[in-house]
Amino acid sequence: MHHQDPDTGVIFVKRKTDGKMLKVADLVDDRPKEREKIVSYLRSVKKPEDMDLIIALGMAKEGFDWPFCEHALTVAIEGR
């Protein structure tokens, strides 16, 4: 992790291959205040460049509507 924006909760990670700064939303964090910051930010996103990667567990199980999503990877453990 390079740094995290204290106001939005967005985590910035520098990609090694080209140095691009990626914006990551961590919805796995179970601290209510931290989760609400990033959820609020995600609701305000207006263009694809505003978020590169969303990491989620339970929130993505039932499906989600993200207009800017180009790819999704779902990983599950059978029986859970």
mmCIF file of the N, C-alpha and C atoms, coordinates in Angstrom:
data_MODEL
# 
_entry.id   MODEL 
# 
loop_
_atom_site.group_PDB 
_atom_site.id 
_atom_site.type_symbol 
_atom_site.label_atom_id 
_atom_site.label_alt_id 
_atom_site.label_comp_id 
_atom_site.label_asym_id 
_atom_site.label_entity_id 
_atom_site.label_seq_id 
_atom_site.pdbx_PDB_ins_code 
_atom_site.Cartn_x 
_atom_site.Cartn_y 
_atom_site.Cartn_z 
_atom_site.occupancy 
_atom_site.B_iso_or_equiv 
_atom_site.pdbx_formal_charge 
_atom_site.auth_seq_id 
_atom_site.auth_comp_id 
_atom_site.auth_asym_id 
_atom_site.auth_atom_id 
_atom_site.pdbx_PDB_model_num 
ATOM 1   N N  . MET A 1 1  ? 0.849   -1.176  0.000   1.00 0.00 ? 1  MET A N  1 
ATOM 2   C CA . MET A 1 1  ? 0.000   0.000   0.000   1.00 0.00 ? 1  MET A CA 1 
ATOM 3   C C  . MET A 1 1  ? 0.893   1.237   0.000   1.00 0.00 ? 1  MET A C  1 
ATOM 4   N N  . HIS A 1 2  ? 0.566   2.155   -0.856  1.00 0.00 ? 2  HIS A N  1 
ATOM 5   C CA . HIS A 1 2  ? 1.304   3.414   -0.919  1.00 0.00 ? 2  HIS A CA 1 
ATOM 6   C C  . HIS A 1 2  ? 0.766   4.373   0.146   1.00 0.00 ? 2  HIS A C  1 
ATOM 7   N N  . HIS A 1 3  ? -0.563  4.627   0.109   1.00 0.00 ? 3  HIS A N  1 
ATOM 8   C CA . HIS A 1 3  ? -1.210  5.448   1.133   1.00 0.00 ? 3  HIS A CA 1 
ATOM 9   C C  . HIS A 1 3  ? -2.724  5.270   1.059   1.00 0.00 ? 3  HIS A C  1 
ATOM 10  N N  . GLN A 1 4  ? -3.429  5.790   2.063   1.00 0.00 ? 4  GLN A N  1 
ATOM 11  C CA . GLN A 1 4  ? -4.886  5.724   2.088   1.00 0.00 ? 4  GLN A CA 1 
ATOM 12  C C  . GLN A 1 4  ? -5.433  7.117   2.342   1.00 0.00 ? 4  GLN A C  1 
ATOM 13  N N  . ASP A 1 5  ? -6.423  7.504   1.550   1.00 0.00 ? 5  ASP A N  1 
ATOM 14  C CA . ASP A 1 5  ? -7.059  8.805   1.726   1.00 0.00 ? 5  ASP A CA 1 
ATOM 15  C C  . ASP A 1 5  ? -7.912  8.750   2.999   1.00 0.00 ? 5  ASP A C  1 
ATOM 16  N N  . PRO A 1 6  ? -7.628  9.584   3.989   1.00 0.00 ? 6  PRO A N  1 
ATOM 17  C CA . PRO A 1 6  ? -8.365  9.527   5.253   1.00 0.00 ? 6  PRO A CA 1 
ATOM 18  C C  . PRO A 1 6  ? -9.829  9.957   5.124   1.00 0.00 ? 6  PRO A C  1 
ATOM 19  N N  . ASP A 1 7  ? -10.163 10.737  4.108   1.00 0.00 ? 7  ASP A N  1 
ATOM 20  C CA . ASP A 1 7  ? -11.540 11.219  3.943   1.00 0.00 ? 7  ASP A CA 1 
ATOM 21  C C  . ASP A 1 7  ? -12.432 10.219  3.215   1.00 0.00 ? 7  ASP A C  1 
ATOM 22  N N  . THR A 1 8  ? -11.893 9.541   2.198   1.00 0.00 ? 8  THR A N  1 
ATOM 23  C CA . THR A 1 8  ? -12.709 8.628   1.385   1.00 0.00 ? 8  THR A CA 1 
ATOM 24  C C  . THR A 1 8  ? -12.469 7.163   1.715   1.00 0.00 ? 8  THR A C  1 
ATOM 25  N N  . GLY A 1 9  ? -11.338 6.835   2.311   1.00 0.00 ? 9  GLY A N  1 
ATOM 26  C CA . GLY A 1 9  ? -10.985 5.448   2.572   1.00 0.00 ? 9  GLY A CA 1 
ATOM 27  C C  . GLY A 1 9  ? -10.348 4.749   1.388   1.00 0.00 ? 9  GLY A C  1 
ATOM 28  N N  . VAL A 1 10 ? -10.203 5.446   0.262   1.00 0.00 ? 10 VAL A N  1 
ATOM 29  C CA . VAL A 1 10 ? -9.592  4.850   -0.924  1.00 0.00 ? 10 VAL A CA 1 
ATOM 30  C C  . VAL A 1 10 ? -8.126  4.539   -0.639  1.00 0.00 ? 10 VAL A C  1 
ATOM 31  N N  . ILE A 1 11 ? -7.723  3.307   -0.969  1.00 0.00 ? 11 ILE A N  1 
ATOM 32  C CA . ILE A 1 11 ? -6.336  2.871   -0.801  1.00 0.00 ? 11 ILE A CA 1 
ATOM 33  C C  . ILE A 1 11 ? -5.635  3.031   -2.141  1.00 0.00 ? 11 ILE A C  1 
ATOM 34  N N  . PHE A 1 12 ? -4.468  3.617   -2.120  1.00 0.00 ? 12 PHE A N  1 
ATOM 35  C CA . PHE A 1 12 ? -3.682  3.799   -3.337  1.00 0.00 ? 12 PHE A CA 1 
ATOM 36  C C  . PHE A 1 12 ? -2.520  2.816   -3.320  1.00 0.00 ? 12 PHE A C  1 
ATOM 37  N N  . VAL A 1 13 ? -2.404  2.050   -4.402  1.00 0.00 ? 13 VAL A N  1 
ATOM 38  C CA . VAL A 1 13 ? -1.362  1.039   -4.540  1.00 0.00 ? 13 VAL A CA 1 
ATOM 39  C C  . VAL A 1 13 ? -0.638  1.306   -5.850  1.00 0.00 ? 13 VAL A C  1 
ATOM 40  N N  . LYS A 1 14 ? 0.687   1.359   -5.790  1.00 0.00 ? 14 LYS A N  1 
ATOM 41  C CA . LYS A 1 14 ? 1.476   1.607   -6.995  1.00 0.00 ? 14 LYS A CA 1 
ATOM 42  C C  . LYS A 1 14 ? 1.772   0.283   -7.698  1.00 0.00 ? 14 LYS A C  1 
ATOM 43  N N  . ARG A 1 15 ? 1.345   0.186   -8.967  1.00 0.00 ? 15 ARG A N  1 
ATOM 44  C CA . ARG A 1 15 ? 1.586   -1.023  -9.742  1.00 0.00 ? 15 ARG A CA 1 
ATOM 45  C C  . ARG A 1 15 ? 3.046   -1.067  -10.161 1.00 0.00 ? 15 ARG A C  1 
ATOM 46  N N  . LYS A 1 16 ? 3.708   -2.197  -9.923  1.00 0.00 ? 16 LYS A N  1 
ATOM 47  C CA . LYS A 1 16 ? 5.142   -2.320  -10.195 1.00 0.00 ? 16 LYS A CA 1 
ATOM 48  C C  . LYS A 1 16 ? 5.480   -2.272  -11.674 1.00 0.00 ? 16 LYS A C  1 
ATOM 49  N N  . THR A 1 17 ? 4.616   -2.837  -12.518 1.00 0.00 ? 17 THR A N  1 
ATOM 50  C CA . THR A 1 17 ? 4.957   -2.951  -13.936 1.00 0.00 ? 17 THR A CA 1 
ATOM 51  C C  . THR A 1 17 ? 5.092   -1.612  -14.644 1.00 0.00 ? 17 THR A C  1 
ATOM 52  N N  . ASP A 1 18 ? 4.233   -0.658  -14.307 1.00 0.00 ? 18 ASP A N  1 
ATOM 53  C CA . ASP A 1 18 ? 4.285   0.626   -15.009 1.00 0.00 ? 18 ASP A CA 1 
ATOM 54  C C  . ASP A 1 18 ? 4.214   1.851   -14.089 1.00 0.00 ? 18 ASP A C  1 
ATOM 55  N N  . GLY A 1 19 ? 4.117   1.621   -12.787 1.00 0.00 ? 19 GLY A N  1 
ATOM 56  C CA . GLY A 1 19 ? 4.095   2.735   -11.848 1.00 0.00 ? 19 GLY A CA 1 
ATOM 57  C C  . GLY A 1 19 ? 2.749   3.418   -11.690 1.00 0.00 ? 19 GLY A C  1 
ATOM 58  N N  . LYS A 1 20 ? 1.716   2.911   -12.389 1.00 0.00 ? 20 LYS A N  1 
ATOM 59  C CA . LYS A 1 20 ? 0.390   3.527   -12.279 1.00 0.00 ? 20 LYS A CA 1 
ATOM 60  C C  . LYS A 1 20 ? -0.118  3.392   -10.847 1.00 0.00 ? 20 LYS A C  1 
ATOM 61  N N  . MET A 1 21 ? -0.746  4.439   -10.343 1.00 0.00 ? 21 MET A N  1 
ATOM 62  C CA . MET A 1 21 ? -1.340  4.423   -9.017  1.00 0.00 ? 21 MET A CA 1 
ATOM 63  C C  . MET A 1 21 ? -2.774  3.900   -9.152  1.00 0.00 ? 21 MET A C  1 
ATOM 64  N N  . LEU A 1 22 ? -3.050  2.761   -8.534  1.00 0.00 ? 22 LEU A N  1 
ATOM 65  C CA . LEU A 1 22 ? -4.372  2.140   -8.593  1.00 0.00 ? 22 LEU A CA 1 
ATOM 66  C C  . LEU A 1 22 ? -5.198  2.547   -7.383  1.00 0.00 ? 22 LEU A C  1 
ATOM 67  N N  . LYS A 1 23 ? -6.490  2.759   -7.608  1.00 0.00 ? 23 LYS A N  1 
ATOM 68  C CA . LYS A 1 23 ? -7.409  3.109   -6.527  1.00 0.00 ? 23 LYS A CA 1 
ATOM 69  C C  . LYS A 1 23 ? -8.175  1.850   -6.136  1.00 0.00 ? 23 LYS A C  1 
ATOM 70  N N  . VAL A 1 24 ? -8.111  1.504   -4.842  1.00 0.00 ? 24 VAL A N  1 
ATOM 71  C CA . VAL A 1 24 ? -8.706  0.268   -4.347  1.00 0.00 ? 24 VAL A CA 1 
ATOM 72  C C  . VAL A 1 24 ? -9.733  0.584   -3.257  1.00 0.00 ? 24 VAL A C  1 
ATOM 73  N N  . ALA A 1 25 ? -10.902 -0.076  -3.339  1.00 0.00 ? 25 ALA A N  1 
ATOM 74  C CA . ALA A 1 25 ? -11.927 0.017   -2.302  1.00 0.00 ? 25 ALA A CA 1 
ATOM 75  C C  . ALA A 1 25 ? -11.934 -1.287  -1.525  1.00 0.00 ? 25 ALA A C  1 
ATOM 76  N N  . ASP A 1 26 ? -11.697 -1.202  -0.226  1.00 0.00 ? 26 ASP A N  1 
ATOM 77  C CA . ASP A 1 26 ? -11.690 -2.385  0.642   1.00 0.00 ? 26 ASP A CA 1 
ATOM 78  C C  . ASP A 1 26 ? -13.019 -2.472  1.381   1.00 0.00 ? 26 ASP A C  1 
ATOM 79  N N  . LEU A 1 27 ? -13.920 -3.321  0.889   1.00 0.00 ? 27 LEU A N  1 
ATOM 80  C CA . LEU A 1 27 ? -15.204 -3.516  1.557   1.00 0.00 ? 27 LEU A CA 1 
ATOM 81  C C  . LEU A 1 27 ? -15.164 -4.695  2.518   1.00 0.00 ? 27 LEU A C  1 
ATOM 82  N N  . VAL A 1 28 ? -13.987 -5.277  2.706   1.00 0.00 ? 28 VAL A N  1 
ATOM 83  C CA . VAL A 1 28 ? -13.803 -6.370  3.656   1.00 0.00 ? 28 VAL A CA 1 
ATOM 84  C C  . VAL A 1 28 ? -13.602 -5.811  5.064   1.00 0.00 ? 28 VAL A C  1 
ATOM 85  N N  . ASP A 1 29 ? -13.063 -4.614  5.161   1.00 0.00 ? 29 ASP A N  1 
ATOM 86  C CA . ASP A 1 29 ? -12.838 -3.959  6.456   1.00 0.00 ? 29 ASP A CA 1 
ATOM 87  C C  . ASP A 1 29 ? -14.166 -3.887  7.207   1.00 0.00 ? 29 ASP A C  1 
ATOM 88  N N  . ASP A 1 30 ? -14.248 -4.486  8.382   1.00 0.00 ? 30 ASP A N  1 
ATOM 89  C CA . ASP A 1 30 ? -15.511 -4.535  9.116   1.00 0.00 ? 30 ASP A CA 1 
ATOM 90  C C  . ASP A 1 30 ? -15.695 -3.409  10.132  1.00 0.00 ? 30 ASP A C  1 
ATOM 91  N N  . ARG A 1 31 ? -14.793 -2.432  10.112  1.00 0.00 ? 31 ARG A N  1 
ATOM 92  C CA . ARG A 1 31 ? -14.981 -1.273  10.992  1.00 0.00 ? 31 ARG A CA 1 
ATOM 93  C C  . ARG A 1 31 ? -16.047 -0.375  10.349  1.00 0.00 ? 31 ARG A C  1 
ATOM 94  N N  . PRO A 1 32 ? -17.186 -0.163  11.007  1.00 0.00 ? 32 PRO A N  1 
ATOM 95  C CA . PRO A 1 32 ? -18.313 0.561   10.411  1.00 0.00 ? 32 PRO A CA 1 
ATOM 96  C C  . PRO A 1 32 ? -17.951 1.941   9.848   1.00 0.00 ? 32 PRO A C  1 
ATOM 97  N N  . LYS A 1 33 ? -17.161 2.707   10.576  1.00 0.00 ? 33 LYS A N  1 
ATOM 98  C CA . LYS A 1 33 ? -16.809 4.052   10.113  1.00 0.00 ? 33 LYS A CA 1 
ATOM 99  C C  . LYS A 1 33 ? -15.988 4.000   8.826   1.00 0.00 ? 33 LYS A C  1 
ATOM 100 N N  . GLU A 1 34 ? -15.029 3.074   8.769   1.00 0.00 ? 34 GLU A N  1 
ATOM 101 C CA . GLU A 1 34 ? -14.188 2.936   7.582   1.00 0.00 ? 34 GLU A CA 1 
ATOM 102 C C  . GLU A 1 34 ? -14.999 2.441   6.389   1.00 0.00 ? 34 GLU A C  1 
ATOM 103 N N  . ARG A 1 35 ? -15.862 1.473   6.632   1.00 0.00 ? 35 ARG A N  1 
ATOM 104 C CA . ARG A 1 35 ? -16.686 0.939   5.546   1.00 0.00 ? 35 ARG A CA 1 
ATOM 105 C C  . ARG A 1 35 ? -17.615 2.013   5.002   1.00 0.00 ? 35 ARG A C  1 
ATOM 106 N N  . GLU A 1 36 ? -18.232 2.794   5.874   1.00 0.00 ? 36 GLU A N  1 
ATOM 107 C CA . GLU A 1 36 ? -19.156 3.833   5.418   1.00 0.00 ? 36 GLU A CA 1 
ATOM 108 C C  . GLU A 1 36 ? -18.457 4.885   4.566   1.00 0.00 ? 36 GLU A C  1 
ATOM 109 N N  . LYS A 1 37 ? -17.206 5.224   4.905   1.00 0.00 ? 37 LYS A N  1 
ATOM 110 C CA . LYS A 1 37 ? -16.447 6.194   4.097   1.00 0.00 ? 37 LYS A CA 1 
ATOM 111 C C  . LYS A 1 37 ? -16.290 5.700   2.673   1.00 0.00 ? 37 LYS A C  1 
ATOM 112 N N  . ILE A 1 38 ? -15.868 4.448   2.508   1.00 0.00 ? 38 ILE A N  1 
ATOM 113 C CA . ILE A 1 38 ? -15.608 3.948   1.166   1.00 0.00 ? 38 ILE A CA 1 
ATOM 114 C C  . ILE A 1 38 ? -16.914 3.700   0.408   1.00 0.00 ? 38 ILE A C  1 
ATOM 115 N N  . VAL A 1 39 ? -17.958 3.240   1.096   1.00 0.00 ? 39 VAL A N  1 
ATOM 116 C CA . VAL A 1 39 ? -19.256 3.047   0.439   1.00 0.00 ? 39 VAL A CA 1 
ATOM 117 C C  . VAL A 1 39 ? -19.796 4.392   -0.046  1.00 0.00 ? 39 VAL A C  1 
ATOM 118 N N  . SER A 1 40 ? -19.659 5.416   0.765   1.00 0.00 ? 40 SER A N  1 
ATOM 119 C CA . SER A 1 40 ? -20.097 6.752   0.369   1.00 0.00 ? 40 SER A CA 1 
ATOM 120 C C  . SER A 1 40 ? -19.335 7.227   -0.867  1.00 0.00 ? 40 SER A C  1 
ATOM 121 N N  . TYR A 1 41 ? -18.027 6.994   -0.879  1.00 0.00 ? 41 TYR A N  1 
ATOM 122 C CA . TYR A 1 41 ? -17.219 7.365   -2.041  1.00 0.00 ? 41 TYR A CA 1 
ATOM 123 C C  . TYR A 1 41 ? -17.692 6.611   -3.287  1.00 0.00 ? 41 TYR A C  1 
ATOM 124 N N  . LEU A 1 42 ? -17.916 5.314   -3.155  1.00 0.00 ? 42 LEU A N  1 
ATOM 125 C CA . LEU A 1 42 ? -18.340 4.510   -4.304  1.00 0.00 ? 42 LEU A CA 1 
ATOM 126 C C  . LEU A 1 42 ? -19.680 4.990   -4.862  1.00 0.00 ? 42 LEU A C  1 
ATOM 127 N N  . ARG A 1 43 ? -20.550 5.436   -4.003  1.00 0.00 ? 43 ARG A N  1 
ATOM 128 C CA . ARG A 1 43 ? -21.853 5.953   -4.460  1.00 0.00 ? 43 ARG A CA 1 
ATOM 129 C C  . ARG A 1 43 ? -21.701 7.256   -5.243  1.00 0.00 ? 43 ARG A C  1 
ATOM 130 N N  . SER A 1 44 ? -20.604 7.967   -5.034  1.00 0.00 ? 44 SER A N  1 
ATOM 131 C CA . SER A 1 44 ? -20.408 9.251   -5.715  1.00 0.00 ? 44 SER A CA 1 
ATOM 132 C C  . SER A 1 44 ? -19.573 9.140   -6.989  1.00 0.00 ? 44 SER A C  1 
ATOM 133 N N  . VAL A 1 45 ? -19.079 7.958   -7.301  1.00 0.00 ? 45 VAL A N  1 
ATOM 134 C CA . VAL A 1 45 ? -18.234 7.764   -8.489  1.00 0.00 ? 45 VAL A CA 1 
ATOM 135 C C  . VAL A 1 45 ? -19.008 8.140   -9.747  1.00 0.00 ? 45 VAL A C  1 
ATOM 136 N N  . LYS A 1 46 ? -18.374 8.938   -10.604 1.00 0.00 ? 46 LYS A N  1 
ATOM 137 C CA . LYS A 1 46 ? -19.017 9.420   -11.833 1.00 0.00 ? 46 LYS A CA 1 
ATOM 138 C C  . LYS A 1 46 ? -18.381 8.872   -13.104 1.00 0.00 ? 46 LYS A C  1 
ATOM 139 N N  . LYS A 1 47 ? -17.155 8.344   -12.984 1.00 0.00 ? 47 LYS A N  1 
ATOM 140 C CA . LYS A 1 47 ? -16.472 7.857   -14.188 1.00 0.00 ? 47 LYS A CA 1 
ATOM 141 C C  . LYS A 1 47 ? -15.585 6.668   -13.831 1.00 0.00 ? 47 LYS A C  1 
ATOM 142 N N  . PRO A 1 48 ? -15.292 5.811   -14.792 1.00 0.00 ? 48 PRO A N  1 
ATOM 143 C CA . PRO A 1 48 ? -14.514 4.591   -14.522 1.00 0.00 ? 48 PRO A CA 1 
ATOM 144 C C  . PRO A 1 48 ? -13.158 4.853   -13.874 1.00 0.00 ? 48 PRO A C  1 
ATOM 145 N N  . GLU A 1 49 ? -12.543 5.962   -14.156 1.00 0.00 ? 49 GLU A N  1 
ATOM 146 C CA . GLU A 1 49 ? -11.216 6.277   -13.624 1.00 0.00 ? 49 GLU A CA 1 
ATOM 147 C C  . GLU A 1 49 ? -11.217 6.537   -12.122 1.00 0.00 ? 49 GLU A C  1 
ATOM 148 N N  . ASP A 1 50 ? -12.411 6.667   -11.525 1.00 0.00 ? 50 ASP A N  1 
ATOM 149 C CA . ASP A 1 50 ? -12.508 6.961   -10.094 1.00 0.00 ? 50 ASP A CA 1 
ATOM 150 C C  . ASP A 1 50 ? -12.242 5.751   -9.205  1.00 0.00 ? 50 ASP A C  1 
ATOM 151 N N  . MET A 1 51 ? -12.259 4.523   -9.775  1.00 0.00 ? 51 MET A N  1 
ATOM 152 C CA . MET A 1 51 ? -12.011 3.312   -8.988  1.00 0.00 ? 51 MET A CA 1 
ATOM 153 C C  . MET A 1 51 ? -11.465 2.235   -9.908  1.00 0.00 ? 51 MET A C  1 
ATOM 154 N N  . ASP A 1 52 ? -10.419 1.546   -9.450  1.00 0.00 ? 52 ASP A N  1 
ATOM 155 C CA . ASP A 1 52 ? -9.818  0.484   -10.257 1.00 0.00 ? 52 ASP A CA 1 
ATOM 156 C C  . ASP A 1 52 ? -10.190 -0.910  -9.764  1.00 0.00 ? 52 ASP A C  1 
ATOM 157 N N  . LEU A 1 53 ? -10.296 -1.082  -8.456  1.00 0.00 ? 53 LEU A N  1 
ATOM 158 C CA . LEU A 1 53 ? -10.486 -2.418  -7.906  1.00 0.00 ? 53 LEU A CA 1 
ATOM 159 C C  . LEU A 1 53 ? -11.343 -2.342  -6.642  1.00 0.00 ? 53 LEU A C  1 
ATOM 160 N N  . ILE A 1 54 ? -12.344 -3.219  -6.562  1.00 0.00 ? 54 ILE A N  1 
ATOM 161 C CA . ILE A 1 54 ? -13.182 -3.316  -5.367  1.00 0.00 ? 54 ILE A CA 1 
ATOM 162 C C  . ILE A 1 54 ? -13.001 -4.713  -4.798  1.00 0.00 ? 54 ILE A C  1 
ATOM 163 N N  . ILE A 1 55 ? -12.654 -4.788  -3.521  1.00 0.00 ? 55 ILE A N  1 
ATOM 164 C CA . ILE A 1 55 ? -12.502 -6.070  -2.846  1.00 0.00 ? 55 ILE A CA 1 
ATOM 165 C C  . ILE A 1 55 ? -13.674 -6.205  -1.875  1.00 0.00 ? 55 ILE A C  1 
ATOM 166 N N  . ALA A 1 56 ? -14.480 -7.254  -2.068  1.00 0.00 ? 56 ALA A N  1 
ATOM 167 C CA . ALA A 1 56 ? -15.666 -7.436  -1.234  1.00 0.00 ? 56 ALA A CA 1 
ATOM 168 C C  . ALA A 1 56 ? -15.865 -8.913  -0.930  1.00 0.00 ? 56 ALA A C  1 
ATOM 169 N N  . LEU A 1 57 ? -16.517 -9.187  0.177   1.00 0.00 ? 57 LEU A N  1 
ATOM 170 C CA . LEU A 1 57 ? -16.873 -10.562 0.528   1.00 0.00 ? 57 LEU A CA 1 
ATOM 171 C C  . LEU A 1 57 ? -18.385 -10.684 0.488   1.00 0.00 ? 57 LEU A C  1 
ATOM 172 N N  . GLY A 1 58 ? -19.035 -10.549 1.618   1.00 0.00 ? 58 GLY A N  1 
ATOM 173 C CA . GLY A 1 58 ? -20.479 -10.732 1.706   1.00 0.00 ? 58 GLY A CA 1 
ATOM 174 C C  . GLY A 1 58 ? -21.295 -9.792  0.844   1.00 0.00 ? 58 GLY A C  1 
ATOM 175 N N  . MET A 1 59 ? -20.827 -8.583  0.646   1.00 0.00 ? 59 MET A N  1 
ATOM 176 C CA . MET A 1 59 ? -21.596 -7.607  -0.120  1.00 0.00 ? 59 MET A CA 1 
ATOM 177 C C  . MET A 1 59 ? -21.783 -8.031  -1.573  1.00 0.00 ? 59 MET A C  1 
ATOM 178 N N  . ALA A 1 60 ? -20.906 -8.857  -2.092  1.00 0.00 ? 60 ALA A N  1 
ATOM 179 C CA . ALA A 1 60 ? -20.985 -9.252  -3.496  1.00 0.00 ? 60 ALA A CA 1 
ATOM 180 C C  . ALA A 1 60 ? -21.681 -10.592 -3.711  1.00 0.00 ? 60 ALA A C  1 
ATOM 181 N N  . LYS A 1 61 ? -22.023 -11.296 -2.636  1.00 0.00 ? 61 LYS A N  1 
ATOM 182 C CA . LYS A 1 61 ? -22.636 -12.620 -2.766  1.00 0.00 ? 61 LYS A CA 1 
ATOM 183 C C  . LYS A 1 61 ? -23.950 -12.594 -3.537  1.00 0.00 ? 61 LYS A C  1 
ATOM 184 N N  . GLU A 1 62 ? -24.783 -11.634 -3.237  1.00 0.00 ? 62 GLU A N  1 
ATOM 185 C CA . GLU A 1 62 ? -26.118 -11.563 -3.824  1.00 0.00 ? 62 GLU A CA 1 
ATOM 186 C C  . GLU A 1 62 ? -26.121 -10.860 -5.174  1.00 0.00 ? 62 GLU A C  1 
ATOM 187 N N  . GLY A 1 63 ? -24.991 -10.326 -5.578  1.00 0.00 ? 63 GLY A N  1 
ATOM 188 C CA . GLY A 1 63 ? -24.927 -9.566  -6.824  1.00 0.00 ? 63 GLY A CA 1 
ATOM 189 C C  . GLY A 1 63 ? -24.870 -8.082  -6.523  1.00 0.00 ? 63 GLY A C  1 
ATOM 190 N N  . PHE A 1 64 ? -24.464 -7.326  -7.509  1.00 0.00 ? 64 PHE A N  1 
ATOM 191 C CA . PHE A 1 64 ? -24.363 -5.888  -7.317  1.00 0.00 ? 64 PHE A CA 1 
ATOM 192 C C  . PHE A 1 64 ? -24.458 -5.194  -8.666  1.00 0.00 ? 64 PHE A C  1 
ATOM 193 N N  . ASP A 1 65 ? -24.771 -3.935  -8.638  1.00 0.00 ? 65 ASP A N  1 
ATOM 194 C CA . ASP A 1 65 ? -24.907 -3.140  -9.852  1.00 0.00 ? 65 ASP A CA 1 
ATOM 195 C C  . ASP A 1 65 ? -23.816 -2.080  -9.839  1.00 0.00 ? 65 ASP A C  1 
ATOM 196 N N  . TRP A 1 66 ? -22.833 -2.238  -10.679 1.00 0.00 ? 66 TRP A N  1 
ATOM 197 C CA . TRP A 1 66 ? -21.730 -1.285  -10.776 1.00 0.00 ? 66 TRP A CA 1 
ATOM 198 C C  . TRP A 1 66 ? -21.579 -0.938  -12.248 1.00 0.00 ? 66 TRP A C  1 
ATOM 199 N N  . PRO A 1 67 ? -22.098 0.216   -12.681 1.00 0.00 ? 67 PRO A N  1 
ATOM 200 C CA . PRO A 1 67 ? -22.111 0.558   -14.100 1.00 0.00 ? 67 PRO A CA 1 
ATOM 201 C C  . PRO A 1 67 ? -20.731 0.559   -14.766 1.00 0.00 ? 67 PRO A C  1 
ATOM 202 N N  . PHE A 1 68 ? -19.673 0.803   -14.004 1.00 0.00 ? 68 PHE A N  1 
ATOM 203 C CA . PHE A 1 68 ? -18.343 0.915   -14.606 1.00 0.00 ? 68 PHE A CA 1 
ATOM 204 C C  . PHE A 1 68 ? -17.557 -0.389  -14.580 1.00 0.00 ? 68 PHE A C  1 
ATOM 205 N N  . CYS A 1 69 ? -18.152 -1.456  -14.070 1.00 0.00 ? 69 CYS A N  1 
ATOM 206 C CA . CYS A 1 69 ? -17.445 -2.730  -13.936 1.00 0.00 ? 69 CYS A CA 1 
ATOM 207 C C  . CYS A 1 69 ? -17.171 -3.345  -15.309 1.00 0.00 ? 69 CYS A C  1 
ATOM 208 N N  . GLU A 1 70 ? -15.908 -3.644  -15.558 1.00 0.00 ? 70 GLU A N  1 
ATOM 209 C CA . GLU A 1 70 ? -15.522 -4.300  -16.804 1.00 0.00 ? 70 GLU A CA 1 
ATOM 210 C C  . GLU A 1 70 ? -15.300 -5.796  -16.599 1.00 0.00 ? 70 GLU A C  1 
ATOM 211 N N  . HIS A 1 71 ? -14.805 -6.199  -15.429 1.00 0.00 ? 71 HIS A N  1 
ATOM 212 C CA . HIS A 1 71 ? -14.525 -7.596  -15.119 1.00 0.00 ? 71 HIS A CA 1 
ATOM 213 C C  . HIS A 1 71 ? -14.882 -7.862  -13.663 1.00 0.00 ? 71 HIS A C  1 
ATOM 214 N N  . ALA A 1 72 ? -15.293 -9.085  -13.389 1.00 0.00 ? 72 ALA A N  1 
ATOM 215 C CA . ALA A 1 72 ? -15.569 -9.497  -12.011 1.00 0.00 ? 72 ALA A CA 1 
ATOM 216 C C  . ALA A 1 72 ? -15.000 -10.892 -11.798 1.00 0.00 ? 72 ALA A C  1 
ATOM 217 N N  . LEU A 1 73 ? -14.449 -11.100 -10.653 1.00 0.00 ? 73 LEU A N  1 
ATOM 218 C CA . LEU A 1 73 ? -13.912 -12.404 -10.265 1.00 0.00 ? 73 LEU A CA 1 
ATOM 219 C C  . LEU A 1 73 ? -14.590 -12.791 -8.956  1.00 0.00 ? 73 LEU A C  1 
ATOM 220 N N  . THR A 1 74 ? -15.285 -13.904 -8.973  1.00 0.00 ? 74 THR A N  1 
ATOM 221 C CA . THR A 1 74 ? -15.970 -14.371 -7.773  1.00 0.00 ? 74 THR A CA 1 
ATOM 222 C C  . THR A 1 74 ? -15.288 -15.648 -7.312  1.00 0.00 ? 74 THR A C  1 
ATOM 223 N N  . VAL A 1 75 ? -14.875 -15.651 -6.058  1.00 0.00 ? 75 VAL A N  1 
ATOM 224 C CA . VAL A 1 75 ? -14.225 -16.813 -5.474  1.00 0.00 ? 75 VAL A CA 1 
ATOM 225 C C  . VAL A 1 75 ? -15.075 -17.228 -4.276  1.00 0.00 ? 75 VAL A C  1 
ATOM 226 N N  . ALA A 1 76 ? -15.442 -18.516 -4.221  1.00 0.00 ? 76 ALA A N  1 
ATOM 227 C CA . ALA A 1 76 ? -16.265 -18.985 -3.111  1.00 0.00 ? 76 ALA A CA 1 
ATOM 228 C C  . ALA A 1 76 ? -15.769 -20.350 -2.653  1.00 0.00 ? 76 ALA A C  1 
ATOM 229 N N  . ILE A 1 77 ? -15.990 -20.595 -1.386  1.00 0.00 ? 77 ILE A N  1 
ATOM 230 C CA . ILE A 1 77 ? -15.684 -21.901 -0.820  1.00 0.00 ? 77 ILE A CA 1 
ATOM 231 C C  . ILE A 1 77 ? -16.998 -22.660 -0.726  1.00 0.00 ? 77 ILE A C  1 
ATOM 232 N N  . GLU A 1 78 ? -17.060 -23.832 -1.330  1.00 0.00 ? 78 GLU A N  1 
ATOM 233 C CA . GLU A 1 78 ? -18.289 -24.635 -1.348  1.00 0.00 ? 78 GLU A CA 1 
ATOM 234 C C  . GLU A 1 78 ? -18.794 -24.880 0.065   1.00 0.00 ? 78 GLU A C  1 
ATOM 235 N N  . GLY A 1 79 ? -20.112 -24.697 0.235   1.00 0.00 ? 79 GLY A N  1 
ATOM 236 C CA . GLY A 1 79 ? -20.746 -24.992 1.512   1.00 0.00 ? 79 GLY A CA 1 
ATOM 237 C C  . GLY A 1 79 ? -20.735 -23.848 2.499   1.00 0.00 ? 79 GLY A C  1 
ATOM 238 N N  . ARG A 1 80 ? -20.251 -22.695 2.120   1.00 0.00 ? 80 ARG A N  1 
ATOM 239 C CA . ARG A 1 80 ? -20.223 -21.560 3.051   1.00 0.00 ? 80 ARG A CA 1 
ATOM 240 C C  . ARG A 1 80 ? -21.108 -20.455 2.581   1.00 0.00 ? 80 ARG A C  1 
# 
